[in-house]
Amino acid sequence: MASTPAPPAEDDDDHLSVMMSEILRDFSADGILITQRGERGEAVVLFSDGACDAARDASLGEAGAGPEWLALAGEAGAAMLTTSVPASGGTITVRTVFRRFSETTRAQARVASARLQPLLQPFARAWWQRRRAQARVRALTRAIDRADIGVVLVDARGMPTFANAAARALIAQGDGLRMRGAMLGGATLADTLKLHAAVEHVISAEVPDAAAPVVALPRTARRPLMAAVVAAQAAGVADDADAPAAIVYLFDPEEDLAALIEPACKLYGLSPVETRLTCLLADGVSLAAAAAAMRVREMTARSYLKQIFLKTDTNRQAELVWLMLKSTVRTRGAGAAGAMAATLV
């Protein structure tokens, strides 16, 4: 059985590495260091290669706007050529290190710098914009991954390309939802066909904002999982076959409500025993059954409930449960589900 699609891996900035290696060869330099200074003045090392320890210390200082030669402290005959390039959100500085500096080296570096400067500036700007876009993607991925609702992205062929932690946990259980080869499927062939029909309907629909089809995925001795399918793109948007075309939201009606309600109970100042009773009532248990589960008399449970009503400004059990569910903050912690290892299909 194929594994579920995981969040995208960190980018290795291969394009930057290739270009900087070309600069090293073109300059006949011994090392190169690239730093970025943001609008607030903080300096970050973006790339380093070769002999650049001394340049790393110098990178924390301010750099001039144009090409500038600087002597390296502690290394006789060594020098560094700095070039600063404006970029979105700050300045990118390229520092090229020469351990054996001479007038010939200066002349060769001047020619190479003049040739590369027109290329370096647009490349640095584009690269920095790409880096910021990747940071946003990672933040959005983390936000989705911490949601307690399962989220699966599928492409135009109906194949999953991403699943958040909640979805991967449901798939790993293999009860009602599973990977069938490279496809997302249900427990039976009939369930799989229903799910695929819903995905295909959404992908081919001319009006993507129409009501989302919901598919029940039966499970063994538990209530079915609910899968709602919505379009991932606006109508008429042409894209490649690997781009996300539909989103499958997965809801587990038997999810443990205690993990969601306990933080809300703390907000209202409920004691541990009052929190326990509230969680049982929210789970559909009667007051008598809740008292038995807590091993107290029903009269004692009623006394607890009166205190809960007082602290939450409610009067009925239904109103209490409604308030607690409305007060929940639904995020998933970095537990076993969040840390679950997964690879691309």
N, C-alpha and C positions, 0 to 999 in steps of 0.2 A: 504494500500500500504506500502510495506516495505521501511524503510529508507535506504539511501545510505551509503556505507561503509566509515568510517572516517579514518584518520591517526591513526597509532597504539598508544596506551596509553603509558605513562611513565612506565618503569619497576620498580617494588617494591623491587627488590633484596631479594625475599623470601628465596632463598637458603642460602644467607649470614646470614639472621636473624635466621634461624633454626640452623645453625652451631654455631653461636655465643651464642645462648641460651643453646646449649649443653655444650659449654665451661664453661659458667657460672655455670651450675649445677656440672660439673666435677671438677671444681676448688673450689666449695663451696664459690664463690666470691660474693661481693656485687655490683659490677658494672664492665662494660667492655667498652672500648673506642678504636675505630680503626681509625687511621689517615693514610693518604697517603701523602708523600712528593715527589714532582716531581723533575725532573732533574734540574729545575731552582730554587728549594728551597721552592716553595710555599707549604703550608700545608693545607689539606682539610680533614674535618671530614667525614668519610664514614659511620660510624655506632656507636651508643651509646645506652646503656641500663643500668638501675640501677643507683646506686650512683656513678657518674663519673664527678661531677662538678669540683672537684679539679684536676682530671686527665685531664680535658679539657684544663685547663690553662697550665698544664705541657706539653701537647701534642705539643705546639708550639716550644719546645726546641728540640735539637738533641737527638737521642736515640742511644744507643750502638748497636753493631751488634748481640750480644748474649743476653740470658736472664739476666736481671739485676733488683735488688731490689732497690726501692727508697722510702724514707719516704715522706709522704704527709704533706706539710706545713699547719698548722692550724687545724689539726686533730690528737690529741694525740693517739698513738698506731696504727695509720693507715699506710698502706704501699701499694705500687703498684709494680707489676711485669710487666716489659716491655720486649717484644720480637719483634725484627725487622726481616722482611722477604723481600728479594730482589724481586721486581716485575718489569714487563715491564714498563719502563718510570719512575722509581723511587723506593721508599721503602715504604712498608706497615708496620706500627707499631701497635701491639696489646698491650694495657695497661689494666691489670686486677687489680681491686681495692679491697683491704681487709680492712675493717674498724677496725677490731680487729685482729691485727697481732701477731703471736706467732711462736715459733719454730715448733710446730705441723703444723701450717698453712704453714710454709715454706716447710716442708718436704712433705706435701700433694700436694702443688703446684708444687714442683720439680718433683714428680712422674707423675702428670698429664701433666706437660709441656713436659717431655720426651716422653710420650706416644702420645701426640697430635702434636708435632713438625713435624714428618715426613708427617702427613696429612695436616697440616696447610700451609706449604710452597707451595706444588703444587696447593692446593685449592686457595690460595691467588693469585698466578700467573694466574691461569685460570680465576678467578673471575675478575681480573683487565683487562685481555684481552677482556673478555666479556663486561665489562663496556665501554671500548674504542670502541668496535664494535657497541654497542648500541648508543654511541654518534655519530658515523658516520651515522648510520641508521636514527637517528633523524635529522641530518643535511641534508641528502639526501631527507628525507620526506619533510622537510621545503622548500628545493629548488624546488621540484616538486609541492608542494602546492602553491607556489608563481608564478608559470607559468600561463600565460594567456590562454594557450591551455589546453583543458580538457584532463585529463589522467585517464583512468580506467584500473585496473588490473583485469583479470579474470582467474579463475582456469581451470583445465582440463575439468570440467563439464560445463564450460561456465558461472559460477556464479561470480559476482564481489566480490573482496576481498578488494579493496581500490579504492577510487576516490578522486582526489585532489579538491581544492576549486572551480576551474573553472568548473569541471565536475559536482560537486554537485549543483552548481548554475544553470547549464543547466537542470539537472534532476529535480530540484525543480520547474522550470518553467512549467514542464509537457507538453511542446509543442515540439513535434518531438522526444523527448527522455524522458523516464520515467522508473521507477521500476515496473515491473510486477511480484508481489510476490517477490521471491528472485532472479529474473532474470532481466537483462537489456533489455529493449525493445523499440520499436518505437511507433508512434501514433496509428498505425493499426497493425493487426495480420500479414499482408503481410510485412510490414516494419520490424517487429520483426523477422520474419522468415529469411528475407534477412540478417539482422545483425547477427543472430545466425549462418547462413550458412557460412558467412565470417569468424567468429570466429572459427568454427569447421574446416574449410578449413585450416586455419593457424595453428591450434593446431595439426592437423594430417599430415601436410605437411612434407615431408622428407627433404626438403631444406628450412629452416626457413628464409634464406636471400633473397628469391624470392620477386618479386614485391608485395607490400602490397595491398590487395583488399580494395577498397574505396566504401562505401555505403552512398547513399544520404538518409537522414531522413527528409521527408517533414514536414513543419510546417504551421500553419495557417497564411496566409497573409504575410509570410516572406520567404526568400530564405531558402532552406533546409540546415540542419546541415550536415556536411561532417564527416564521421567516417572512419578513416584509421586503419586497424588492422595489427599488426605485432607480430611475435613470441617473447616471453619473455625469452626463453631458447635456447641454442644451440642444434643442431640436436643430437639425441641419448642420451640426458641427462635424466636419470631416476630420478624421484622425486615423492613425495607423491601427492595425488590428490588435496590437499589444496594449493600447491605451485602455484605462478603465472605462467600461461602457455601462455597468450597472453596479449598484450597491445592495448587498443583502444584509439586512439588519436581523439579528437573531435575539429573541427574547425567551428567557427561561422562566415560566410561571412558577416554578418551584424553587427559585433562588432563595437562599437564606436571607430573610428580611432583617434578622438581628444585626447583621453587619452594617445595614443601611440605617436602621432606626436607632441603634445605640448612640451614635454621635448626636442625633437630634434630641435624645433623652437628656444628654448632658447639657445641651443648650437650655433646656427648661428646668435644670436643677433637680432632676429625678435621682433618687437614691438607687443603689444597685438592685435592691429587691423590687423597687417600683419600675425600674428599667426592665427587669426580667418579666414582670407581669405585663407590661406594655407590649413587649415583643411577642409574648404568647398570644395576647388578644389580637395583635396585628396579623398573626399567622392564622387567624380564624378559629382559635380555640375558645371554647366557652369559659365563663368565669369559674364554673365548678371544676372543669377539666384543668384550667390553669392552676387553681388552688391545689388540686391533687398532684400536678406536676411539680409544684413548688413545695409540696409536703406541709401545707398549712391548712387550717380550716377555712371554709368558704367565707365565714364571717370576717376572718382576718384579711382575706383577699379583698373583700368589699371595703374594709377600712383603708387598705393600701390604695384602692381605686379612687376613693374619695379624696385622698391626698393628691393623687395624680390629676384628678379633675381640677382641684384648686390651683395647682402649680401651672397647669396648661390652659386654664380659663376655658374648660370644656365642661359639658354636662352629660354627654352620652358616650357609650363605647364607640359607636360609629363615628361620632364627631372626633373623638380622640385618635382613632386609627387614621381618619382622613387627614388630620393635622400632622401626624407623624410622617405619613407618606409624602405630604406636601413639603415637609421640612427637611427631607433627606437630601444630602449632597452625594450624588452618585459618581464616585470615582473608585477605581480599583487600585489597591496598593501593589507595591512591587514584591508580591509573594511568589508562590510556586508557579501560578499561572503566568505572571508577568515575566518570570525568569525561564519559562519553558523554551528549551532549545528547539529550533525549527530551521529548515533550509528551504530554498526555492524548489518548486516542483520541477 
